[in-house]
């Protein structure tokens, strides 16, 4: 994927005819057809470590799907370092944590975004135990409920280095997209993240390369179509 500056984080919305936006549409197509025999309604996006542009890819991928006619809900499940409310410029006073704790129904926690067809379930207030919250027994019911309002749920999940249990959560979903940063992700980190996801039987669709202008030497053969 191309480098995305902070002020251009929603490039698919701000400049949909740009080359960068086209790369996100290409990623959308690759994700859609990664496994034609398995319906994709829930997708986790995860990275080996924080700071690789994972959240930006989630947001732009959501907009790209919405531009193709899908109703999309972005769920900020990165309870370690939430950022979707910053990208979409929405409040974060209530959200996923509030819903899983029983404080608020999911439909009331959803917020509109500037992107038509995209709604956001922010992370909400800090979770005392992010791993336990993310893998709450209530999560399956929440997912089922949200799917009544959307064609696709996109989950921004914690980096594996920050919360290894994010792999367990990702395994509950239809697919997982692993995000690598060409300037930060090392071969060993990627291999460890992918091995962990495979050990918990997560359905890894592939690896998306962020900041693709940088050297790809660190990725080697671990880079696969997403």
N, C-alpha and C positions, 0 to 999 in steps of 0.2 A: 504494500500500500504506500501511497505517497506520504511525504511528511505533511503534517497539518499543524499550522500555527495556532496558538490558543484562541486568538480572535477569529479564526476561521474554523473552529472546531465542528460547526455544523455546515460544512461546505456543500453537502447535498441539498440543503435548504437555501443557503445564501447564494450559491452560484451553481445551479443544477446542470449547466451546460459545460462546466469546466472539466478538464482532464481528470482532476482529482475525484470529482463526483462520478465520472464514468468508471473509475476504478472501483468505487463502492458498488455501483450497479453490476459490474462484472463479478465482484465478490458475492453479491446477492444471487446471481445466476448460478455460480459455482456451488453455493450452499444449497440452493433449491434442488439441484440435480446431483448432489453428492451421493445420494442413495435413493433412486427412484422407486424402489420397492418398499420404502419405509416412510410413511407420512411424517412430516416435520411440522409440529405445532409448538414445540417448546425447545428452545436452543439456549445453551449456556455458552458464554464467551469467557475464557479464562486465560491467564498468562502465567509463565513461570515465576515472574517477580513483578513488583509494582513499578509503575512508571514507563510501561512499554506502549502506551497509547490504547490500551484495551477499552477504556470507557468511551473514547472518541469513536472507535470502530463500532461499538454497540450502538451509539446514538445515530451515526450515519447509516449504518446498516438498517436500522429501524426506519429511518426516513426513506431509504431506497425501497424497502418492501412496501411502505405506504404509498409511494409514488407509483408502484405497480398494482395498486388497487387493494392491498391488504389492510385490514384493521389490526394495528400492532399495539401491544402494551409492553413498554420497557419496565422491567422490575430491577431496581437497584438493590441487588443482593450483596453488594460489596460492603458489608457491615464493618469492615476494617478501615476502608478508605473510600467512603461514598463520594460520588462526583457527578451523577446524572442530573441532580437538581441544579448544579452549577452550569452544566452544558446547556440544559434547556431553560435555564433562568427561571426556576420555579421555587416554591417554598419547600422546606424539608422538616417542618415542625411535626408532621405525622407521616406515616408510611408503612413499610413492610413490618417493622418492629411493632408498631401500634396494632396492626392487624393480627399478627401471630400471638400477641399477648392478650388478645380479646378486647382491646380498648376501643376498636373502631372497625366497622364493616369494611370489606375491601372496596365496595363501590364508592364509599364516601372518602376513601383514602386516595383514589385515583385523581390525578390532576391533568388538565389539558396542557398541551404544549404548543409552541408556535407552528409545529409541523402538522398539517392536516392528516388525520388518520393515525396519529401517534398519541397515546396517552402514557403517563408515567406513574408508576408506583414508587415514590422515593424510598430511600432507606428509612427515614424517620429518625427518632431520637436514638442516641447511642445504646447499643445492646450490651448488657453486662457480660454476656457470654456469646460472642458472635457464632462460634461453632455450634453450640447448642441451639441457638435461635434459628440458624440457617437450616439445620436438619431437624427442626421441630416436627412432631407428628402431625401438626396442623397444616404443614406445608402442602401435602397432597390435596387436602380439601381446598386450600387457597388456589392452587393451580387449576383444579377442576372448575372452581367458581370463576376465575379470570377468563378461562377459555370460553365461557358463555358470552363474553363481551369482545372477544378478539379472535382473529384467525391465527395469530402468532404471538407467542410470549418470548421476549428476548431478555435473558437474565445476565446482568453484569455481576460477575462473581469475584470473590477475593482472589488475589494472586496466590498461587499454591505455596510460595515461599512464606507468605503471611499467614495462611490458614490452610493446612494440608487437608482439613475436612471439606474444603470446597470441592475436592475431587469426588467425595461421597455424594455431595449434593448434585453435582453435574451428572452423576450416573443415574439419577432419577429422571432425567429429561431425555427427549427424543434424540438429541444430538449435542455435540460439544465442538466448538471452534477454539482451537488453541492459537493465541496471538503471540508472535515472536517479534522482537525489536531487533532490526539488523545491526544496530549500534550497541545493544546491551546484552541480548540473549546469547549465551554461550552454548556450545554443543552439549555439554554435560547437563546444564540446566534444562534444556529442552528435552533431552532424552529422559531425565529423571521425571519431569512433569508428564511426559507422554506415557512412560512406563507406569506411573502411579495411576493415571486415568485408565489405562488398560487393565491394571490389576483389579480395579473396582468395577470393571466391565462397563465403563462409560463408552458411548458410541462416538468415537472421535471422527469427525468428518474430514479434518485436515488442519493445516497450519497456515495462518494468514501472516504475511510479512509486512510489518509496519516500518515506516521510514525507509522505503525501498531505494532511496537514492544512495544510502550508505553501503559500505562493503558488505557483501553477502558471505564472505569467507567463513564466518563463524557458524553458519547454518548448515553448510555441507548438504548431505543427502537427507537431512531431517525436514527440509522444506518440501511440503507436499501440497497439491492443489487443495484449496478449501471450497 
